[in-house]
Amino acid sequence: MRRSLHIGFALLLLFSFFLVSVTTAAEKEEDTPDKKKKKVGVWFPAADFYPRYIADPLRPQNALTIQWLSDTEIPETGAQRFGLRLGGSFGIRRWHPEGEPDKGWQLSFEGGFAGQFDITWSWDNTGWDGFYGLYMNRMITPELGFRFGSQHDSSHIGDEYSERTGTERIHYTREEALIGVAWKVQPRTTLYSELGWGNGLRGGMTFRFEAGAQFISDQKYWKGRASHFAAVDFRTYEETNWSARLTVQAGYWIPVGDRGAVNRIAFEYGTGRSVMGQFLWEKETWFALAWYYDF
């Protein structure tokens, strides 16, 4: 899996060189006074302009999921779970050139909760994660941007599951610094890559690498109110000997209002390291039917 980390560094370097070339070109285009534009500051902007990682199950979002597990290494758990995710992204301040709100800088806060409840065992809570982060987003063009910041993930074990099995909380907490790059390679297709570095299970500093792709069609379904979408997300962690998780989603994308909120109805498939940090050494494979609400 070290090859994955090398690929991640290579992608970030390539994107960095591209960022430099794009920035240089933009500066040359603005040599004449009439092309210089005033900077505008906006408090609590309507939406983030750095893309969301749609298929990432640990991204702050609101979701109700019914999961069917075809395989799990977590002992004494059933084959069906209910998943509850709460949270979202909140823009704090955006600075952009006048008339170009999709370019510039934005400071954002994210926070969320992701819990799983075992339907087989009277809907007992198996485990949950709480996470939050502060990010600075930079869009060089409406198609190309990056983000950097810090995030926190604290994982917990469900009381009922702990009492029933005798399993104790491992006190998994990860504080992480990160840098990510997102590039809209086509009008409806976005690629992204992210590298995190932080303290996790072992107490030392370890890497996390993430990459993905996502496609959102034109709004041509349900009388022009909805799009089809498909997304894939891949994560791997050095702290667990480069254990990985692959997640795929496909379904309908339904925008709500003018503040970037979106409803999604989708199928989800995941395999690899458990989403719950408490069970980071256990692997699972699941299928899910879900409703999501992003804002």
C-alpha positions as CSV (number, residue, x, y, z in Angstrom):
1,M,0.0,0.0,0.0
2,R,3.0,2.3,0.2
3,R,2.5,2.6,-3.6
4,S,-0.8,4.4,-2.9
5,L,1.0,7.0,-0.8
6,H,3.6,7.6,-3.5
7,I,0.7,8.0,-6.1
8,G,-0.9,10.5,-3.7
9,F,2.3,12.6,-3.4
10,A,2.7,12.4,-7.2
11,L,-0.9,13.6,-7.8
12,L,-0.5,16.5,-5.3
13,L,2.8,17.5,-6.9
14,L,1.3,17.4,-10.4
15,F,-1.7,19.5,-9.3
16,S,0.6,21.9,-7.5
17,F,2.6,22.5,-10.7
18,F,-0.6,23.0,-12.6
19,L,-1.8,25.5,-9.9
20,V,1.4,27.5,-10.4
21,S,1.0,27.6,-14.2
22,V,-2.7,28.6,-13.9
23,T,-1.9,31.4,-11.4
24,T,0.9,32.7,-13.5
25,A,-1.3,32.8,-16.6
26,A,-4.0,34.6,-14.7
27,E,-1.6,37.2,-13.4
28,K,-0.4,37.9,-17.0
29,E,-4.0,38.4,-18.2
30,E,-4.6,41.0,-15.5
31,D,-1.6,43.3,-16.5
32,T,-3.9,46.0,-17.8
33,P,-5.7,48.3,-15.2
34,D,-9.2,47.7,-16.7
35,K,-8.9,44.0,-16.0
36,K,-8.0,44.4,-12.3
37,K,-11.0,43.5,-10.1
38,K,-11.9,44.6,-6.6
39,K,-11.9,42.0,-3.9
40,V,-15.2,41.3,-2.2
41,G,-15.6,39.8,1.3
42,V,-18.8,37.9,2.1
43,W,-19.8,36.6,5.6
44,F,-21.5,33.2,5.7
45,P,-21.6,32.6,2.0
46,A,-24.5,30.5,0.5
47,A,-22.4,27.4,-0.2
48,D,-18.9,26.0,-0.4
49,F,-17.2,26.2,-3.7
50,Y,-14.6,23.5,-3.0
51,P,-16.3,20.2,-4.0
52,R,-17.8,17.8,-1.4
53,Y,-16.4,14.2,-1.5
54,I,-19.8,12.7,-2.2
55,A,-19.0,9.0,-1.5
56,D,-16.9,9.6,1.7
57,P,-18.8,8.1,4.6
58,L,-16.9,10.1,7.1
59,R,-17.7,13.5,5.6
60,P,-20.1,15.6,7.6
61,Q,-23.6,15.1,6.1
62,N,-27.1,14.1,7.0
63,A,-28.2,10.6,6.1
64,L,-30.5,7.7,7.0
65,T,-29.2,4.3,5.7
66,I,-30.3,0.7,5.9
67,Q,-27.3,-1.5,5.5
68,W,-27.1,-5.2,4.6
69,L,-23.7,-6.7,5.6
70,S,-22.4,-9.6,3.5
71,D,-19.3,-9.8,5.6
72,T,-18.1,-8.4,8.9
73,E,-15.2,-9.1,11.3
74,I,-16.9,-7.2,14.2
75,P,-17.8,-10.0,16.7
76,E,-21.4,-10.6,17.8
77,T,-23.1,-8.2,15.4
78,G,-25.9,-8.9,13.0
79,A,-26.3,-8.7,9.2
80,Q,-28.5,-5.6,9.2
81,R,-27.8,-2.1,10.5
82,F,-29.3,1.3,10.6
83,G,-26.9,4.2,9.9
84,L,-27.5,7.8,11.1
85,R,-25.2,10.6,10.0
86,L,-25.7,14.2,11.1
87,G,-23.8,17.4,10.3
88,G,-22.7,19.6,7.5
89,S,-20.4,22.3,6.2
90,F,-20.7,26.0,7.2
91,G,-19.0,28.8,5.3
92,I,-17.7,31.5,7.5
93,R,-16.0,34.0,5.2
94,R,-15.3,34.2,1.5
95,W,-13.0,36.6,-0.4
96,H,-13.5,36.6,-4.2
97,P,-12.9,38.9,-7.2
98,E,-15.9,41.2,-7.9
99,G,-18.3,39.4,-10.2
100,E,-16.5,36.0,-9.8
101,P,-17.9,34.3,-6.7
102,D,-16.6,30.9,-7.8
103,K,-13.0,32.0,-7.4
104,G,-11.0,33.1,-4.4
105,W,-10.7,32.0,-0.8
106,Q,-13.1,30.6,1.8
107,L,-12.9,29.7,5.4
108,S,-15.2,26.9,6.4
109,F,-16.1,24.8,9.4
110,E,-17.4,21.2,9.3
111,G,-18.9,19.1,12.0
112,G,-20.7,15.8,12.2
113,F,-21.8,12.5,13.8
114,A,-21.9,9.0,12.2
115,G,-23.4,6.2,14.2
116,Q,-24.5,2.6,13.4
117,F,-27.3,0.7,15.1
118,D,-27.6,-3.1,15.0
119,I,-31.1,-4.0,13.8
120,T,-30.6,-7.7,14.7
121,W,-29.8,-6.8,18.3
122,S,-32.8,-4.5,19.2
123,W,-31.3,-1.6,17.3
124,D,-28.4,-1.3,19.9
125,N,-25.8,1.2,19.1
126,T,-22.6,-0.6,17.9
127,G,-20.4,2.5,17.7
128,W,-20.2,6.1,16.5
129,D,-17.7,8.8,15.5
130,G,-17.8,12.5,16.1
131,F,-15.7,14.8,13.9
132,Y,-15.1,18.4,13.1
133,G,-12.6,20.5,11.2
134,L,-11.6,24.0,10.1
135,Y,-10.5,24.5,6.5
136,M,-9.3,27.2,4.1
137,N,-10.5,26.6,0.6
138,R,-8.8,28.1,-2.4
139,M,-10.3,28.1,-5.9
140,I,-7.8,29.2,-8.6
141,T,-10.5,28.8,-11.3
142,P,-14.1,27.5,-10.9
143,E,-12.7,24.1,-12.1
144,L,-9.5,23.8,-10.0
145,G,-9.0,24.3,-6.3
146,F,-7.5,23.0,-3.1
147,R,-8.1,23.0,0.6
148,F,-5.9,22.8,3.7
149,G,-6.7,22.7,7.3
150,S,-7.1,20.4,10.4
151,Q,-9.7,17.9,11.4
152,H,-10.5,15.8,14.5
153,D,-12.1,12.3,14.7
154,S,-13.1,10.8,18.0
155,S,-14.6,7.3,18.0
156,H,-16.8,5.6,20.6
157,I,-18.3,2.3,21.4
158,G,-22.1,1.8,21.9
159,D,-23.0,1.2,25.6
160,E,-25.3,-1.7,24.8
161,Y,-22.8,-3.4,22.6
162,S,-20.1,-3.0,25.2
163,E,-22.2,-4.4,28.0
164,R,-23.4,-7.3,25.9
165,T,-19.9,-8.4,24.6
166,G,-17.5,-7.0,27.2
167,T,-15.7,-5.1,24.5
168,E,-14.1,-1.9,25.8
169,R,-13.6,1.4,24.1
170,I,-10.0,1.8,22.7
171,H,-10.1,5.6,22.9
172,Y,-9.3,6.1,19.2
173,T,-8.8,9.8,18.4
174,R,-7.1,11.2,15.4
175,E,-6.0,14.8,15.1
176,E,-4.9,15.5,11.5
177,A,-3.5,18.2,9.2
178,L,-4.5,17.8,5.6
179,I,-4.2,19.2,2.1
180,G,-6.6,18.3,-0.8
181,V,-6.9,19.0,-4.5
182,A,-10.0,18.9,-6.6
183,W,-10.1,19.3,-10.4
184,K,-13.2,19.4,-12.6
185,V,-11.8,17.6,-15.6
186,Q,-15.1,17.9,-17.5
187,P,-18.2,20.0,-16.8
188,R,-19.8,17.1,-14.9
189,T,-16.8,15.1,-13.7
190,T,-14.5,15.9,-10.7
191,L,-11.4,14.1,-9.5
192,Y,-9.9,14.7,-6.1
193,S,-6.9,13.6,-4.0
194,E,-6.2,14.4,-0.3
195,L,-3.3,13.7,2.0
196,G,-3.6,13.8,5.8
197,W,-0.9,13.5,8.5
198,G,-1.8,13.1,12.2
199,N,-1.6,11.1,15.4
200,G,-3.9,8.1,15.6
201,L,-4.0,4.8,17.3
202,R,-0.3,4.4,17.9
203,G,0.3,7.9,19.2
204,G,2.8,8.7,16.5
205,M,2.3,10.7,13.3
206,T,1.0,8.6,10.4
207,F,-0.4,9.3,6.9
208,R,-3.9,8.9,5.4
209,F,-4.4,9.0,1.7
210,E,-7.7,9.6,0.0
211,A,-8.7,9.8,-3.7
212,G,-12.0,9.7,-5.6
213,A,-14.0,10.6,-8.7
214,Q,-17.6,11.8,-9.0
215,F,-20.0,12.5,-11.9
216,I,-23.3,14.6,-11.8
217,S,-25.4,14.7,-14.9
218,D,-27.5,17.6,-16.2
219,Q,-30.8,18.2,-14.4
220,K,-33.0,16.4,-16.9
221,Y,-35.0,13.9,-14.7
222,W,-38.2,14.5,-12.7
223,K,-39.2,17.4,-15.0
224,G,-35.7,19.0,-14.7
225,R,-35.5,18.9,-10.9
226,A,-33.0,16.0,-10.6
227,S,-29.7,14.6,-11.9
228,H,-28.1,11.2,-11.9
229,F,-24.9,10.9,-10.0
230,A,-22.1,8.3,-9.4
231,A,-19.2,8.6,-7.0
232,V,-16.3,6.5,-5.7
233,D,-14.1,7.2,-2.7
234,F,-10.9,5.3,-1.7
235,R,-9.1,5.8,1.7
236,T,-6.0,4.0,3.1
237,Y,-4.3,4.5,6.5
238,E,-0.7,4.0,7.5
239,E,-1.7,3.5,11.2
240,T,-3.3,0.1,10.4
241,N,-0.7,-1.1,7.9
242,W,-2.3,0.6,5.0
243,S,-5.7,-0.9,5.5
244,A,-8.1,0.6,2.9
245,R,-11.8,1.2,2.4
246,L,-13.6,1.6,-0.9
247,T,-17.1,3.2,-1.1
248,V,-19.3,3.7,-4.1
249,Q,-22.6,5.5,-4.5
250,A,-25.1,6.0,-7.3
251,G,-28.5,7.5,-7.5
252,Y,-30.5,10.8,-7.9
253,W,-29.1,14.2,-7.1
254,I,-31.9,16.8,-6.2
255,P,-30.8,20.4,-5.5
256,V,-32.9,22.3,-2.9
257,G,-33.2,26.1,-2.9
258,D,-30.3,28.4,-3.8
259,R,-27.9,27.8,-0.9
260,G,-26.2,24.7,-2.2
261,A,-28.4,22.2,-0.3
262,V,-28.9,18.8,-2.0
263,N,-31.1,15.8,-1.5
264,R,-29.7,12.4,-2.6
265,I,-31.4,9.1,-2.9
266,A,-28.8,6.4,-3.6
267,F,-27.5,2.9,-3.3
268,E,-24.2,2.6,-1.4
269,Y,-21.6,-0.2,-1.5
270,G,-18.6,-0.3,0.8
271,T,-15.8,-2.7,1.6
272,G,-12.7,-2.6,3.7
273,R,-11.8,-1.0,7.0
274,S,-14.8,-0.3,9.2
275,V,-16.2,3.2,9.1
276,M,-16.3,3.2,12.9
277,G,-12.9,4.1,14.3
278,Q,-13.5,1.9,17.3
279,F,-13.3,-1.1,15.0
280,L,-10.5,0.2,12.7
281,W,-8.8,-3.3,12.6
282,E,-12.0,-5.0,11.5
283,K,-13.1,-5.2,7.8
284,E,-16.7,-5.2,6.5
285,T,-18.6,-5.4,3.2
286,W,-22.0,-3.8,3.0
287,F,-24.8,-2.7,0.6
288,A,-27.1,0.1,1.6
289,L,-30.2,2.1,0.5
290,A,-30.0,5.6,1.8
291,W,-31.3,9.2,1.8
292,Y,-28.8,12.0,2.2
293,Y,-29.2,15.7,2.7
294,D,-26.1,17.9,2.2
295,F,-25.8,21.6,3.1
